[in-house]
Amino acid sequence: MDRTAIQGFVDGWVRDWNAHDLESLLAHYADDVVFTSPVAAQLIEGSDGVVRGKAALRAYWAEGLRRIPDLRFEVVATYVGVDTVVINYRNQKGGLVNEVLVFDGPLVVRGHGTYLAT
């Protein structure tokens, strides 16, 4: 993965989240993306924390933004693997979160929201 392209992705990712611009954010995700998150388990009844497909991901994130209108992220660090990027960030509450994103070419095909264990 090209580090310049990765930094551009991460810069756009945090900008789009902070602007609550879901369509720009979702442009980087495959139509058949699979995303897991313990927050999805709380917000989407019966999901067990697994969101399948871009339309379902849009609905999940839209509901999250509706419930958390002051949502804001600050990137702390970025980790790069072979086809994986981990974005370590602080949310609006100051909590540490990692977004683990797996790419196939330029698109995210799998994602995992992970939260600091307490």
LUMNUSE-558822 format. One record per atom (N, C-alpha, C, O): residue in three letters; x, y, z; atom name; chain. Coordinates in Angstrom, 3 decimals. Atoms other than C-alpha are relative to their C-alpha. Layout:
N
['ALA' [X Y Z] 'CA' 'A']
...
! end
This chain:
118
['MET' [0.850 -1.177 0.000] 'N' 'A']
['MET' [0.000 0.000 0.000] 'CA' 'A']
['MET' [0.893 1.236 0.000] 'C' 'A']
['MET' [1.827 1.342 0.794] 'O' 'A']
['ASP' [-0.762 -1.234 0.139] 'N' 'A']
['ASP' [1.361 3.377 -1.018] 'CA' 'A']
['ASP' [-0.306 0.941 1.170] 'C' 'A']
['ASP' [-1.461 1.296 1.406] 'O' 'A']
['ARG' [0.190 -0.818 -1.207] 'N' 'A']
['ARG' [1.897 5.531 2.076] 'CA' 'A']
['ARG' [-0.620 1.364 -0.286] 'C' 'A']
['ARG' [-1.369 1.883 0.541] 'O' 'A']
['THR' [0.613 -1.284 0.353] 'N' 'A']
['THR' [0.957 8.757 0.300] 'CA' 'A']
['THR' [-1.497 -0.172 -0.211] 'C' 'A']
['THR' [-2.291 0.647 0.254] 'O' 'A']
['ALA' [1.421 0.277 0.218] 'N' 'A']
['ALA' [-2.348 7.248 -0.829] 'CA' 'A']
['ALA' [-0.697 -0.307 1.322] 'C' 'A']
['ALA' [-1.830 0.120 1.545] 'O' 'A']
['ILE' [0.582 0.316 -1.304] 'N' 'A']
['ILE' [-2.954 5.893 2.664] 'CA' 'A']
['ILE' [-0.227 1.272 0.803] 'C' 'A']
['ILE' [-1.295 1.452 1.389] 'O' 'A']
['GLN' [0.168 -1.241 -0.757] 'N' 'A']
['GLN' [-2.360 9.284 4.256] 'CA' 'A']
['GLN' [-1.138 0.836 -0.586] 'C' 'A']
['GLN' [-1.891 1.463 0.159] 'O' 'A']
['GLY' [1.122 -0.701 0.626] 'N' 'A']
['GLY' [-4.747 10.834 1.725] 'CA' 'A']
['GLY' [-1.332 -0.609 0.395] 'C' 'A']
['GLY' [-2.298 0.109 0.651] 'O' 'A']
['PHE' [1.226 0.675 -0.432] 'N' 'A']
['PHE' [-7.356 8.212 2.601] 'CA' 'A']
['PHE' [-0.339 0.375 1.435] 'C' 'A']
['PHE' [-1.478 0.742 1.723] 'O' 'A']
['VAL' [0.241 -0.285 -1.416] 'N' 'A']
['VAL' [-6.967 8.786 6.352] 'CA' 'A']
['VAL' [-0.413 1.463 0.196] 'C' 'A']
['VAL' [-1.323 1.752 0.973] 'O' 'A']
['ASP' [0.380 -1.416 -0.095] 'N' 'A']
['ASP' [-7.098 12.578 5.946] 'CA' 'A']
['ASP' [-1.445 0.206 -0.451] 'C' 'A']
['ASP' [-2.199 0.937 0.192] 'O' 'A']
['GLY' [1.374 -0.106 0.484] 'N' 'A']
['GLY' [-10.303 12.247 3.908] 'CA' 'A']
['GLY' [-0.983 -0.686 0.930] 'C' 'A']
['GLY' [-2.091 -0.193 1.139] 'O' 'A']
['TRP' [0.856 0.757 -0.922] 'N' 'A']
['TRP' [-11.745 9.671 6.318] 'CA' 'A']
['TRP' [-0.379 0.857 1.199] 'C' 'A']
['TRP' [-1.558 0.959 1.540] 'O' 'A']
['VAL' [0.296 -0.809 -1.185] 'N' 'A']
['VAL' [-11.432 11.955 9.345] 'CA' 'A']
['VAL' [-0.748 1.281 -0.387] 'C' 'A']
['VAL' [-1.630 1.725 0.348] 'O' 'A']
['ARG' [0.714 -1.199 0.468] 'N' 'A']
['ARG' [-12.554 15.025 7.357] 'CA' 'A']
['ARG' [-1.469 -0.321 -0.256] 'C' 'A']
['ARG' [-2.353 0.425 0.164] 'O' 'A']
['ASP' [1.383 0.380 0.317] 'N' 'A']
['ASP' [-15.667 13.215 6.094] 'CA' 'A']
['ASP' [-0.789 -0.343 1.264] 'C' 'A']
['ASP' [-1.954 0.036 1.388] 'O' 'A']
['TRP' [0.696 0.289 -1.256] 'N' 'A']
['TRP' [-16.532 11.873 9.546] 'CA' 'A']
['TRP' [-0.335 1.286 0.747] 'C' 'A']
['TRP' [-1.458 1.463 1.218] 'O' 'A']
['ASN' [0.222 -1.232 -0.759] 'N' 'A']
['ASN' [-16.115 15.280 11.156] 'CA' 'A']
['ASN' [-1.005 0.928 -0.671] 'C' 'A']
['ASN' [-1.642 1.746 -0.007] 'O' 'A']
['ALA' [1.009 -0.776 0.737] 'N' 'A']
['ALA' [-18.271 16.857 8.431] 'CA' 'A']
['ALA' [-1.332 -0.736 -0.045] 'C' 'A']
['ALA' [-2.330 -0.199 -0.527] 'O' 'A']
['HIS' [1.197 0.863 0.044] 'N' 'A']
['HIS' [-20.813 14.025 8.845] 'CA' 'A']
['HIS' [-0.462 -0.212 -1.442] 'C' 'A']
['HIS' [-1.660 -0.251 -1.723] 'O' 'A']
['ASP' [0.244 0.171 1.429] 'N' 'A']
['ASP' [-20.554 13.507 5.071] 'CA' 'A']
['ASP' [0.066 -1.486 -0.355] 'C' 'A']
['ASP' [1.092 -1.974 -0.829] 'O' 'A']
['LEU' [0.011 1.448 0.197] 'N' 'A']
['LEU' [-21.596 9.867 4.751] 'CA' 'A']
['LEU' [0.236 -0.418 -1.442] 'C' 'A']
['LEU' [0.905 -1.421 -1.691] 'O' 'A']
['GLU' [-0.158 0.410 1.406] 'N' 'A']
['GLU' [-21.734 9.784 0.959] 'CA' 'A']
['GLU' [1.457 0.054 -0.438] 'C' 'A']
['GLU' [1.917 -0.839 -1.151] 'O' 'A']
['SER' [-1.432 -0.062 0.332] 'N' 'A']
['SER' [-18.114 10.928 0.600] 'CA' 'A']
['SER' [0.756 -1.114 0.699] 'C' 'A']
['SER' [1.650 -1.725 0.113] 'O' 'A']
['LEU' [-0.638 1.075 -0.757] 'N' 'A']
['LEU' [-17.069 8.476 3.290] 'CA' 'A']
['LEU' [-0.266 -1.354 -0.646] 'C' 'A']
['LEU' [0.658 -2.146 -0.836] 'O' 'A']
['LEU' [0.391 1.297 0.566] 'N' 'A']
['LEU' [-18.975 5.560 1.742] 'CA' 'A']
['LEU' [0.558 -0.246 -1.399] 'C' 'A']
['LEU' [0.585 -1.389 -1.857] 'O' 'A']
['ALA' [-0.582 0.158 1.339] 'N' 'A']
['ALA' [-17.392 6.205 -1.678] 'CA' 'A']
['ALA' [1.246 -0.885 0.034] 'C' 'A']
['ALA' [1.655 -1.412 -1.000] 'O' 'A']
['HIS' [-1.213 0.803 -0.141] 'N' 'A']
['HIS' [-14.329 4.348 -0.330] 'CA' 'A']
['HIS' [-0.279 -1.442 0.395] 'C' 'A']
['HIS' [0.652 -2.208 0.639] 'O' 'A']
['TYR' [0.380 1.330 -0.460] 'N' 'A']
['TYR' [-16.266 1.197 0.591] 'CA' 'A']
['TYR' [-0.656 -0.784 -1.134] 'C' 'A']
['TYR' [-1.425 -0.234 -1.921] 'O' 'A']
['ALA' [0.591 0.882 1.016] 'N' 'A']
['ALA' [-17.197 -1.759 -1.630] 'CA' 'A']
['ALA' [-1.484 -0.202 0.290] 'C' 'A']
['ALA' [-1.919 -0.101 1.437] 'O' 'A']
['ASP' [1.439 0.231 -0.164] 'N' 'A']
['ASP' [-20.885 -2.476 -2.212] 'CA' 'A']
['ASP' [-0.289 -1.170 0.942] 'C' 'A']
['ASP' [-1.297 -1.160 1.649] 'O' 'A']
['ASP' [0.224 1.177 -0.838] 'N' 'A']
['ASP' [-20.524 -5.826 -0.417] 'CA' 'A']
['ASP' [0.870 0.010 1.269] 'C' 'A']
['ASP' [1.190 -1.048 1.811] 'O' 'A']
['VAL' [-0.819 -0.149 -1.204] 'N' 'A']
['VAL' [-18.461 -4.493 2.515] 'CA' 'A']
['VAL' [-0.660 -0.692 1.190] 'C' 'A']
['VAL' [-1.885 -0.734 1.298] 'O' 'A']
['VAL' [0.461 0.558 -1.269] 'N' 'A']
['VAL' [-18.756 -6.280 5.860] 'CA' 'A']
['VAL' [0.710 0.774 1.101] 'C' 'A']
['VAL' [1.936 0.883 1.106] 'O' 'A']
['PHE' [-0.548 -0.828 -1.069] 'N' 'A']
['PHE' [-18.281 -4.141 8.962] 'CA' 'A']
['PHE' [-0.490 -0.547 1.335] 'C' 'A']
['PHE' [-1.673 -0.849 1.491] 'O' 'A']
['THR' [0.385 0.466 -1.323] 'N' 'A']
['THR' [-18.243 -5.279 12.583] 'CA' 'A']
['THR' [0.304 1.059 1.042] 'C' 'A']
['THR' [1.290 1.789 0.941] 'O' 'A']
['SER' [-0.204 -0.961 -1.077] 'N' 'A']
['SER' [-18.603 -3.187 15.711] 'CA' 'A']
['SER' [-0.915 -0.340 1.166] 'C' 'A']
['SER' [-2.080 -0.682 0.963] 'O' 'A']
['PRO' [0.887 0.188 -1.146] 'N' 'A']
['PRO' [-19.890 -3.623 19.236] 'CA' 'A']
['PRO' [-1.074 1.081 0.077] 'C' 'A']
['PRO' [-2.137 0.852 0.654] 'O' 'A']
['VAL' [1.013 -1.062 0.029] 'N' 'A']
['VAL' [-21.718 -0.316 18.717] 'CA' 'A']
['VAL' [-1.142 -0.390 -0.931] 'C' 'A']
['VAL' [-2.304 -0.105 -0.640] 'O' 'A']
['ALA' [1.053 0.470 0.909] 'N' 'A']
['ALA' [-23.593 -1.824 15.763] 'CA' 'A']
['ALA' [-0.909 -0.982 0.721] 'C' 'A']
['ALA' [-2.119 -0.997 0.494] 'O' 'A']
['ALA' [0.816 0.954 -0.765] 'N' 'A']
['ALA' [-24.743 -4.576 18.113] 'CA' 'A']
['ALA' [-1.007 0.736 0.878] 'C' 'A']
['ALA' [-2.101 0.228 1.126] 'O' 'A']
['GLN' [0.896 -0.797 -0.839] 'N' 'A']
['GLN' [-26.284 -1.847 20.303] 'CA' 'A']
['GLN' [-1.050 0.740 -0.824] 'C' 'A']
['GLN' [-2.190 0.894 -0.386] 'O' 'A']
['LEU' [0.882 -0.852 0.791] 'N' 'A']
['LEU' [-27.835 0.203 17.497] 'CA' 'A']
['LEU' [-0.900 -0.752 -0.973] 'C' 'A']
['LEU' [-1.984 -0.275 -1.310] 'O' 'A']
['ILE' [0.756 0.728 1.020] 'N' 'A']
['ILE' [-29.051 -2.446 15.051] 'CA' 'A']
['ILE' [-0.469 -1.328 0.582] 'C' 'A']
['ILE' [0.307 -2.273 0.718] 'O' 'A']
['GLU' [0.570 1.187 -0.623] 'N' 'A']
['GLU' [-31.342 -5.011 16.586] 'CA' 'A']
['GLU' [0.191 -1.228 -0.883] 'C' 'A']
['GLU' [-0.085 -1.198 -2.083] 'O' 'A']
['GLY' [-0.169 1.256 0.710] 'N' 'A']
['GLY' [-30.512 -8.562 15.601] 'CA' 'A']
['GLY' [1.254 -0.095 -0.845] 'C' 'A']
['GLY' [1.462 -1.112 -1.506] 'O' 'A']
['SER' [-1.188 0.015 0.857] 'N' 'A']
['SER' [-27.217 -7.638 13.896] 'CA' 'A']
['SER' [1.158 -0.780 0.597] 'C' 'A']
['SER' [2.055 -1.208 -0.128] 'O' 'A']
['ASP' [-1.148 0.588 -0.698] 'N' 'A']
['ASP' [-24.919 -9.196 16.501] 'CA' 'A']
['ASP' [1.287 0.755 -0.302] 'C' 'A']
['ASP' [2.381 0.201 -0.193] 'O' 'A']
['GLY' [-1.170 -0.830 0.253] 'N' 'A']
['GLY' [-22.598 -6.338 15.566] 'CA' 'A']
['GLY' [0.583 -0.124 -1.390] 'C' 'A']
['GLY' [1.655 0.421 -1.655] 'O' 'A']
['VAL' [-0.493 0.187 1.372] 'N' 'A']
['VAL' [-22.198 -7.352 11.904] 'CA' 'A']
['VAL' [-0.929 0.725 -0.968] 'C' 'A']
['VAL' [-2.137 0.492 -0.984] 'O' 'A']
['VAL' [0.753 -0.769 0.994] 'N' 'A']
['VAL' [-23.293 -4.977 9.139] 'CA' 'A']
['VAL' [0.486 -0.452 -1.373] 'C' 'A']
['VAL' [1.684 -0.422 -1.656] 'O' 'A']
['ARG' [-0.367 0.538 1.315] 'N' 'A']
['ARG' [-23.381 -6.388 5.595] 'CA' 'A']
['ARG' [-0.539 0.881 -1.116] 'C' 'A']
['ARG' [-1.744 1.108 -1.222] 'O' 'A']
['GLY' [0.366 -0.796 1.168] 'N' 'A']
['GLY' [-23.377 -4.219 2.483] 'CA' 'A']
['GLY' [0.034 1.499 0.272] 'C' 'A']
['GLY' [-0.169 1.963 1.394] 'O' 'A']
['LYS' [-0.134 -1.460 -0.108] 'N' 'A']
['LYS' [-22.947 -0.531 1.794] 'CA' 'A']
['LYS' [-1.297 0.671 0.434] 'C' 'A']
['LYS' [-1.263 1.629 1.207] 'O' 'A']
['ALA' [1.281 -0.606 -0.393] 'N' 'A']
['ALA' [-26.665 0.263 2.141] 'CA' 'A']
['ALA' [-0.234 -0.160 1.502] 'C' 'A']
['ALA' [-0.676 0.779 2.164] 'O' 'A']
['ALA' [0.162 0.226 -1.438] 'N' 'A']
['ALA' [-26.765 -1.311 5.622] 'CA' 'A']
['ALA' [1.008 0.814 0.802] 'C' 'A']
['ALA' [0.694 1.290 1.892] 'O' 'A']
['LEU' [-1.012 -0.809 -0.671] 'N' 'A']
['LEU' [-23.534 0.476 6.561] 'CA' 'A']
['LEU' [-0.435 1.465 0.047] 'C' 'A']
['LEU' [-0.251 2.143 1.058] 'O' 'A']
['ARG' [0.530 -1.368 0.047] 'N' 'A']
['ARG' [-25.075 3.787 5.462] 'CA' 'A']
['ARG' [-1.070 0.193 1.080] 'C' 'A']
['ARG' [-1.056 1.187 1.806] 'O' 'A']
['ALA' [1.078 -0.102 -0.987] 'N' 'A']
['ALA' [-28.140 3.131 7.626] 'CA' 'A']
['ALA' [0.557 -0.020 1.426] 'C' 'A']
['ALA' [0.106 0.743 2.281] 'O' 'A']
['TYR' [-0.623 0.084 -1.330] 'N' 'A']
['TYR' [-25.992 2.164 10.635] 'CA' 'A']
['TYR' [0.676 1.313 0.362] 'C' 'A']
['TYR' [0.439 1.864 1.437] 'O' 'A']
['TRP' [-0.718 -1.243 -0.295] 'N' 'A']
['TRP' [-23.758 5.220 10.395] 'CA' 'A']
['TRP' [-0.954 1.186 0.106] 'C' 'A']
['TRP' [-0.742 2.068 0.938] 'O' 'A']
['ALA' [0.981 -1.096 -0.086] 'N' 'A']
['ALA' [-26.727 7.541 9.770] 'CA' 'A']
['ALA' [-0.694 -0.015 1.357] 'C' 'A']
['ALA' [-0.918 1.037 1.955] 'O' 'A']
['GLU' [0.622 0.113 -1.320] 'N' 'A']
['GLU' [-28.382 6.224 12.931] 'CA' 'A']
['GLU' [0.978 0.442 1.090] 'C' 'A']
['GLU' [0.585 1.118 2.042] 'O' 'A']
['GLY' [-1.014 -0.437 -0.958] 'N' 'A']
['GLY' [-25.141 6.729 14.842] 'CA' 'A']
['GLY' [0.130 1.511 0.036] 'C' 'A']
['GLY' [0.212 2.106 1.111] 'O' 'A']
['LEU' [-0.097 -1.465 0.055] 'N' 'A']
['LEU' [-24.894 10.328 13.655] 'CA' 'A']
['LEU' [-1.258 0.666 0.550] 'C' 'A']
['LEU' [-1.186 1.733 1.160] 'O' 'A']
['ARG' [1.240 -0.547 -0.551] 'N' 'A']
['ARG' [-28.528 10.918 14.542] 'CA' 'A']
['ARG' [0.057 -0.011 1.529] 'C' 'A']
['ARG' [-0.357 0.945 2.184] 'O' 'A']
['ARG' [-0.065 0.138 -1.453] 'N' 'A']
['ARG' [-27.889 9.675 18.077] 'CA' 'A']
['ARG' [1.155 0.765 0.632] 'C' 'A']
['ARG' [1.104 1.113 1.812] 'O' 'A']
['ILE' [-1.185 -0.701 -0.518] 'N' 'A']
['ILE' [-24.511 11.400 18.443] 'CA' 'A']
['ILE' [0.283 1.203 -0.916] 'C' 'A']
['ILE' [1.222 1.163 -1.712] 'O' 'A']
['PRO' [-0.156 -1.132 0.914] 'N' 'A']
['PRO' [-24.871 14.792 16.720] 'CA' 'A']
['PRO' [1.325 0.750 0.156] 'C' 'A']
['PRO' [1.737 1.467 -0.756] 'O' 'A']
['ASP' [-1.288 -0.680 -0.203] 'N' 'A']
['ASP' [-21.594 16.066 18.215] 'CA' 'A']
['ASP' [1.185 -0.909 -0.317] 'C' 'A']
['ASP' [2.312 -0.608 0.077] 'O' 'A']
['LEU' [-1.065 0.941 0.329] 'N' 'A']
['LEU' [-19.582 13.104 16.862] 'CA' 'A']
['LEU' [1.160 0.716 -0.680] 'C' 'A']
['LEU' [0.975 1.494 -1.616] 'O' 'A']
['ARG' [-1.212 -0.600 0.550] 'N' 'A']
['ARG' [-16.020 14.138 16.127] 'CA' 'A']
['ARG' [1.166 -0.923 0.310] 'C' 'A']
['ARG' [1.249 -1.491 1.399] 'O' 'A']
['PHE' [-1.162 0.861 -0.168] 'N' 'A']
['PHE' [-12.784 12.207 15.632] 'CA' 'A']
['PHE' [1.286 0.793 -0.140] 'C' 'A']
['PHE' [1.351 1.771 -0.885] 'O' 'A']
['GLU' [-1.352 -0.551 0.144] 'N' 'A']
['GLU' [-9.122 13.118 16.075] 'CA' 'A']
['GLU' [0.953 -1.175 -0.173] 'C' 'A']
['GLU' [1.082 -2.006 0.725] 'O' 'A']
['VAL' [-0.911 1.106 0.274] 'N' 'A']
['VAL' [-6.592 10.762 14.484] 'CA' 'A']
['VAL' [1.227 0.131 0.902] 'C' 'A']
['VAL' [1.845 1.193 0.983] 'O' 'A']
['VAL' [-1.172 0.061 -0.860] 'N' 'A']
['VAL' [-3.854 9.733 16.922] 'CA' 'A']
['VAL' [1.163 -0.624 -0.754] 'C' 'A']
['VAL' [2.287 -0.127 -0.687] 'O' 'A']
['ALA' [-1.050 0.705 0.743] 'N' 'A']
['ALA' [-1.908 7.311 14.704] 'CA' 'A']
['ALA' [-0.624 -0.846 -1.095] 'C' 'A']
['ALA' [-1.803 -1.196 -1.038] 'O' 'A']
['THR' [0.415 0.875 1.092] 'N' 'A']
['THR' [-2.140 5.270 11.526] 'CA' 'A']
['THR' [1.010 -1.130 -0.103] 'C' 'A']
['THR' [2.219 -0.902 -0.091] 'O' 'A']
['TYR' [-0.841 1.182 0.141] 'N' 'A']
['TYR' [-0.800 1.735 11.181] 'CA' 'A']
['TYR' [-0.299 -0.636 -1.358] 'C' 'A']
['TYR' [-1.454 -0.725 -1.773] 'O' 'A']
['VAL' [0.148 0.510 1.361] 'N' 'A']
['VAL' [-0.191 0.149 7.780] 'CA' 'A']
['VAL' [0.485 -1.443 -0.075] 'C' 'A']
['VAL' [1.581 -1.766 0.385] 'O' 'A']
['GLY' [-0.380 1.386 0.250] 'N' 'A']
['GLY' [-0.158 -3.545 6.869] 'CA' 'A']
['GLY' [0.058 -0.244 -1.496] 'C' 'A']
['GLY' [0.194 0.699 -2.275] 'O' 'A']
['VAL' [-0.079 0.356 1.414] 'N' 'A']
['VAL' [-0.121 -5.387 3.556] 'CA' 'A']
['VAL' [-1.216 0.526 -0.756] 'C' 'A']
['VAL' [-1.068 1.223 -1.759] 'O' 'A']
['ASP' [1.229 -0.510 0.616] 'N' 'A']
['ASP' [-3.753 -4.676 2.652] 'CA' 'A']
['ASP' [-0.928 0.589 1.060] 'C' 'A']
['ASP' [-2.138 0.694 0.861] 'O' 'A']
['THR' [0.765 -0.438 -1.162] 'N' 'A']
['THR' [-4.856 -3.272 5.996] 'CA' 'A']
['THR' [0.529 1.322 0.528] 'C' 'A']
['THR' [1.736 1.560 0.560] 'O' 'A']
['VAL' [-0.341 -1.258 -0.658] 'N' 'A']
['VAL' [-4.911 0.160 7.593] 'CA' 'A']
['VAL' [-0.762 0.036 1.323] 'C' 'A']
['VAL' [-1.951 -0.279 1.376] 'O' 'A']
['VAL' [0.627 -0.185 -1.301] 'N' 'A']
['VAL' [-5.607 0.765 11.272] 'CA' 'A']
['VAL' [0.086 1.483 0.335] 'C' 'A']
['VAL' [1.166 2.071 0.381] 'O' 'A']
['ILE' [0.053 -1.409 -0.382] 'N' 'A']
['ILE' [-6.748 4.242 12.223] 'CA' 'A']
['ILE' [-0.315 0.045 1.490] 'C' 'A']
['ILE' [-1.400 -0.344 1.921] 'O' 'A']
['ASN' [0.177 -0.161 -1.440] 'N' 'A']
['ASN' [-6.276 4.926 15.928] 'CA' 'A']
['ASN' [-0.435 1.444 0.224] 'C' 'A']
['ASN' [0.248 2.380 -0.190] 'O' 'A']
['TYR' [0.523 -1.356 -0.169] 'N' 'A']
['TYR' [-8.388 7.898 16.986] 'CA' 'A']
['TYR' [-0.698 0.161 1.338] 'C' 'A']
['TYR' [-1.026 -0.816 2.011] 'O' 'A']
['ARG' [0.812 -0.357 -1.168] 'N' 'A']
['ARG' [-10.117 9.668 19.862] 'CA' 'A']
['ARG' [-1.347 0.489 -0.506] 'C' 'A']
['ARG' [-1.430 1.246 -1.473] 'O' 'A']
['ASN' [1.324 -0.482 0.367] 'N' 'A']
['ASN' [-13.837 10.192 19.658] 'CA' 'A']
['ASN' [-0.353 1.241 0.820] 'C' 'A']
['ASN' [0.464 1.738 1.594] 'O' 'A']
['GLN' [0.436 -1.235 -0.644] 'N' 'A']
['GLN' [-15.838 13.154 20.944] 'CA' 'A']
['GLN' [-0.009 -0.099 1.523] 'C' 'A']
['GLN' [-0.018 0.927 2.204] 'O' 'A']
['LYS' [-0.039 0.193 -1.452] 'N' 'A']
['LYS' [-15.806 11.656 24.461] 'CA' 'A']
['LYS' [1.425 -0.165 0.517] 'C' 'A']
['LYS' [1.647 -0.294 1.721] 'O' 'A']
['GLY' [-1.387 0.222 -0.384] 'N' 'A']
['GLY' [-12.025 11.274 24.438] 'CA' 'A']
['GLY' [0.391 -1.460 0.031] 'C' 'A']
['GLY' [1.523 -1.795 0.378] 'O' 'A']
['GLY' [-0.282 1.431 0.003] 'N' 'A']
['GLY' [-12.291 7.499 24.100] 'CA' 'A']
['GLY' [0.881 -0.412 -1.165] 'C' 'A']
['GLY' [0.758 0.120 -2.268] 'O' 'A']
['LEU' [-0.867 0.516 1.060] 'N' 'A']
['LEU' [-9.651 5.619 22.128] 'CA' 'A']
['LEU' [-0.698 -1.115 -0.762] 'C' 'A']
['LEU' [-1.290 -2.017 -0.169] 'O' 'A']
['VAL' [0.637 0.959 0.893] 'N' 'A']
['VAL' [-10.906 3.622 19.151] 'CA' 'A']
['VAL' [0.995 -0.340 -1.104] 'C' 'A']
['VAL' [1.814 0.494 -1.489] 'O' 'A']
['ASN' [-0.736 0.403 1.196] 'N' 'A']
['ASN' [-9.250 1.653 16.346] 'CA' 'A']
['ASN' [-0.993 -0.432 -1.057] 'C' 'A']
['ASN' [-1.898 -1.222 -0.791] 'O' 'A']
['GLU' [0.757 0.446 1.167] 'N' 'A']
['GLU' [-10.826 1.292 12.939] 'CA' 'A']
['GLU' [0.972 -0.831 -0.829] 'C' 'A']
['GLU' [1.972 -0.312 -1.324] 'O' 'A']
['VAL' [-0.849 0.919 0.749] 'N' 'A']
['VAL' [-9.295 -1.726 11.213] 'CA' 'A']
['VAL' [-0.663 -0.200 -1.354] 'C' 'A']
['VAL' [-1.766 -0.741 -1.435] 'O' 'A']
['LEU' [0.582 0.010 1.338] 'N' 'A']
['LEU' [-9.875 -1.503 7.466] 'CA' 'A']
['LEU' [0.828 -0.866 -0.935] 'C' 'A']
['LEU' [2.039 -0.680 -1.056] 'O' 'A']
['VAL' [-0.653 0.903 0.945] 'N' 'A']
['VAL' [-9.050 -4.216 4.928] 'CA' 'A']
['VAL' [-0.420 0.409 -1.403] 'C' 'A']
['VAL' [-1.608 0.555 -1.691] 'O' 'A']
['PHE' [0.228 -0.488 1.363] 'N' 'A']
['PHE' [-8.715 -3.136 1.299] 'CA' 'A']
['PHE' [0.143 -1.117 -1.025] 'C' 'A']
['PHE' [0.909 -2.064 -0.845] 'O' 'A']
['ASP' [-0.212 0.757 1.224] 'N' 'A']
['ASP' [-9.121 -4.869 -2.026] 'CA' 'A']
['ASP' [0.146 1.064 -1.065] 'C' 'A']
['ASP' [-0.848 1.632 -1.516] 'O' 'A']
['GLY' [-0.249 -1.144 0.885] 'N' 'A']
['GLY' [-7.502 -2.386 -4.384] 'CA' 'A']
['GLY' [-0.285 1.277 0.769] 'C' 'A']
['GLY' [0.164 1.426 1.905] 'O' 'A']
['PRO' [0.238 -1.284 -0.657] 'N' 'A']
['PRO' [-8.768 1.103 -3.560] 'CA' 'A']
['PRO' [-1.177 0.012 0.969] 'C' 'A']
['PRO' [-1.410 1.016 1.643] 'O' 'A']
['LEU' [1.229 0.006 -0.801] 'N' 'A']
['LEU' [-11.924 0.001 -1.711] 'CA' 'A']
['LEU' [0.131 -0.840 1.269] 'C' 'A']
['LEU' [0.810 -1.867 1.285] 'O' 'A']
['VAL' [0.080 0.752 -1.248] 'N' 'A']
['VAL' [-12.531 -1.138 1.854] 'CA' 'A']
['VAL' [-1.025 -1.110 -0.185] 'C' 'A']
['VAL' [-2.168 -0.856 -0.565] 'O' 'A']
['VAL' [0.908 1.147 0.125] 'N' 'A']
['VAL' [-14.046 -4.629 1.815] 'CA' 'A']
['VAL' [-0.418 -0.554 1.361] 'C' 'A']
['VAL' [-1.460 -1.198 1.482] 'O' 'A']
['ARG' [0.334 0.399 -1.362] 'N' 'A']
['ARG' [-13.979 -5.330 5.561] 'CA' 'A']
['ARG' [0.477 1.075 0.958] 'C' 'A']
['ARG' [1.528 1.685 0.762] 'O' 'A']
['GLY' [-0.372 -0.963 -1.017] 'N' 'A']
['GLY' [-13.909 -3.074 8.561] 'CA' 'A']
['GLY' [-0.406 -0.491 1.368] 'C' 'A']
['GLY' [-1.365 -1.249 1.514] 'O' 'A']
['HIS' [0.272 0.405 -1.373] 'N' 'A']
['HIS' [-13.848 -3.533 12.304] 'CA' 'A']
['HIS' [0.209 1.198 0.902] 'C' 'A']
['HIS' [1.312 1.742 0.967] 'O' 'A']
['GLY' [-0.130 -1.016 -1.020] 'N' 'A']
['GLY' [-14.550 -0.903 14.922] 'CA' 'A']
['GLY' [0.386 -0.699 1.288] 'C' 'A']
['GLY' [-0.328 -1.592 1.744] 'O' 'A']
['THR' [-0.467 0.639 -1.232] 'N' 'A']
['THR' [-12.573 -1.848 18.039] 'CA' 'A']
['THR' [0.207 1.075 1.050] 'C' 'A']
['THR' [0.651 2.182 0.746] 'O' 'A']
['TYR' [-0.001 -0.974 -1.090] 'N' 'A']
['TYR' [-12.691 -0.139 21.416] 'CA' 'A']
['TYR' [0.909 -0.471 1.116] 'C' 'A']
['TYR' [1.028 -1.670 1.366] 'O' 'A']
['LEU' [-0.908 0.295 -1.102] 'N' 'A']
['LEU' [-10.236 0.036 24.301] 'CA' 'A']
['LEU' [-0.747 -0.758 1.091] 'C' 'A']
['LEU' [-1.783 -0.300 1.574] 'O' 'A']
['ALA' [0.621 0.787 -1.062] 'N' 'A']
['ALA' [-11.080 -2.659 26.839] 'CA' 'A']
['ALA' [0.190 0.731 1.329] 'C' 'A']
['ALA' [1.250 1.294 1.605] 'O' 'A']
['THR' [-0.097 -0.685 -1.285] 'N' 'A']
['THR' [-11.838 -1.268 30.256] 'CA' 'A']
['THR' [0.163 -0.983 1.135] 'C' 'A']
['THR' [0.261 -0.577 2.293] 'O' 'A']
! end
